[in-house]
Amino acid sequence: MTPEAGSSHSADGPPPSVVAVDCNGADLGPAEVAAGAAIAARAGARVLLFGPAAEIGEMPDGVEVIDAPISIAKAEDPVRAARSTPEASIVLAARAVAEGRAQALVCAGATGAALAAGTFNIKRASGIYRP
C-alpha cells in the first residue's frame, strides 16, 4: 500500500512513535531544541515539545507544543524537585510517556531530574531493579 497523505507510515503499518521532548535546561536554550524537533517532524517524527511556548514559537505539523515554562535546575536536589514541582517540563514529559501519549522521552536538561521524573512517573520495566 502507499503511504497516507501527510504521513510517513502505510495504512496497514504501525503508527509513528511519539517522542516527548523536554526542551528546558538546554545549553543553547529551548529554541535550539525546538529547531531540532522541527527537523525531526519534517522527516516524519511526531513530537510533544514541553517548554516555554513563548520562546519556542511556531512549529510545523507533527510537533505539538505544551507550554511548560518551569524547569528543574541542575543544582537542585533532583528527587525533591521532581516530587515538589509537578508542573515542571520534565515531569510533564515523563507523565506523557506514562499515560501512553508518547513512547519515548528526551531531555536536554538535568539528567538527575529526568531520572527522578521518569522513575516516579514511568516506572521500571518488569525485571529491572535499578534505574
VENSUL-V154602 format. One record per pair of residues at least 4 apart in sequence whose ideal C-beta (glycine too) atoms are under 7 Angstrom apart, sorted by the first residue. I is the first residue (numbers start at 1). J is the second residue. D is the distance in whole Angstrom. If there is no record, write none. Layout:
# VENSUL-V154602
I&J&D ; I&J&D
This chain:
# VENSUL-V154602
1&10&5 ; 1&11&5 ; 1&12&6 ; 3&7&6 ; 3&8&6 ; 3&9&7 ; 3&10&6 ; 4&11&6 ; 8&16&6 ; 8&44&3 ; 9&13&5 ; 9&14&7 ; 9&15&6 ; 9&16&6 ; 16&44&6 ; 16&45&7 ; 16&46&5 ; 17&103&4 ; 17&104&6 ; 18&46&4 ; 18&48&6 ; 18&101&7 ; 18&102&4 ; 18&103&6 ; 19&45&6 ; 19&47&5 ; 19&102&6 ; 19&104&5 ; 19&106&6 ; 20&48&5 ; 20&50&7 ; 20&93&4 ; 20&96&4 ; 20&97&6 ; 20&102&4 ; 20&104&7 ; 20&105&5 ; 21&33&6 ; 21&37&6 ; 21&47&6 ; 21&48&7 ; 21&49&5 ; 21&50&7 ; 21&93&7 ; 21&106&5 ; 22&50&5 ; 22&51&7 ; 22&89&5 ; 22&90&5 ; 22&93&4 ; 22&107&4 ; 22&108&6 ; 22&109&6 ; 23&30&4 ; 23&33&4 ; 23&34&6 ; 23&49&6 ; 23&50&7 ; 23&51&4 ; 23&108&6 ; 24&30&6 ; 24&51&5 ; 24&71&3 ; 24&89&4 ; 24&109&5 ; 25&71&5 ; 25&74&7 ; 25&108&6 ; 25&109&2 ; 25&110&6 ; 26&30&6 ; 26&32&6 ; 26&33&5 ; 26&108&4 ; 26&109&7 ; 28&32&4 ; 29&55&7 ; 30&34&6 ; 30&51&4 ; 30&52&6 ; 30&55&5 ; 30&56&6 ; 31&35&6 ; 31&55&6 ; 31&56&7 ; 33&37&6 ; 33&108&5 ; 34&38&6 ; 34&49&6 ; 34&56&4 ; 34&59&7 ; 35&39&7 ; 36&40&6 ; 37&41&6 ; 37&47&5 ; 37&49&5 ; 37&59&7 ; 37&63&5 ; 38&42&6 ; 38&59&6 ; 38&60&5 ; 38&63&6 ; 39&43&7 ; 40&45&4 ; 40&47&6 ; 41&45&6 ; 41&47&6 ; 41&60&5 ; 41&61&7 ; 41&62&3 ; 41&63&5 ; 42&60&6 ; 45&62&6 ; 46&62&5 ; 47&62&6 ; 47&63&5 ; 48&64&5 ; 48&66&6 ; 48&96&5 ; 48&101&7 ; 48&102&5 ; 49&56&6 ; 49&59&7 ; 49&63&6 ; 49&64&7 ; 49&65&5 ; 49&66&7 ; 50&66&5 ; 50&68&4 ; 50&89&4 ; 50&92&5 ; 50&93&4 ; 51&55&7 ; 51&56&6 ; 51&68&6 ; 51&89&5 ; 52&56&7 ; 52&67&7 ; 52&69&4 ; 53&65&5 ; 53&67&4 ; 56&65&5 ; 59&63&4 ; 59&65&6 ; 66&92&6 ; 68&87&7 ; 68&89&4 ; 68&92&5 ; 70&85&6 ; 70&87&5 ; 70&88&5 ; 70&89&7 ; 71&88&6 ; 71&89&6 ; 71&109&6 ; 72&76&6 ; 72&78&7 ; 72&81&4 ; 72&82&7 ; 72&85&6 ; 72&88&5 ; 72&90&6 ; 72&109&7 ; 72&110&6 ; 72&113&4 ; 73&110&7 ; 74&110&4 ; 76&81&4 ; 77&81&6 ; 78&82&6 ; 78&110&6 ; 78&112&3 ; 78&113&4 ; 78&115&7 ; 78&116&5 ; 79&83&6 ; 79&116&5 ; 80&84&6 ; 81&85&5 ; 81&113&6 ; 82&91&6 ; 82&113&6 ; 82&116&4 ; 82&117&5 ; 82&120&6 ; 83&120&7 ; 85&91&6 ; 86&91&5 ; 87&92&7 ; 88&92&7 ; 89&93&6 ; 90&94&6 ; 90&107&6 ; 90&109&6 ; 90&113&5 ; 90&114&6 ; 90&117&5 ; 91&95&6 ; 91&117&5 ; 91&121&7 ; 92&96&7 ; 93&105&6 ; 94&98&6 ; 94&105&6 ; 94&117&4 ; 94&118&5 ; 94&121&4 ; 94&122&6 ; 95&99&6 ; 95&121&5 ; 96&101&4 ; 96&102&5 ; 97&102&5 ; 97&103&7 ; 97&105&5 ; 97&122&5 ; 98&121&4 ; 98&122&5 ; 105&118&6 ; 107&114&4 ; 109&113&6 ; 110&114&7 ; 111&115&6 ; 112&116&6 ; 113&117&6 ; 114&118&6 ; 115&119&6 ; 115&131&6 ; 116&120&6 ; 117&121&6 ; 118&122&5 ; 119&131&5 ; 124&128&4 ; 124&131&7
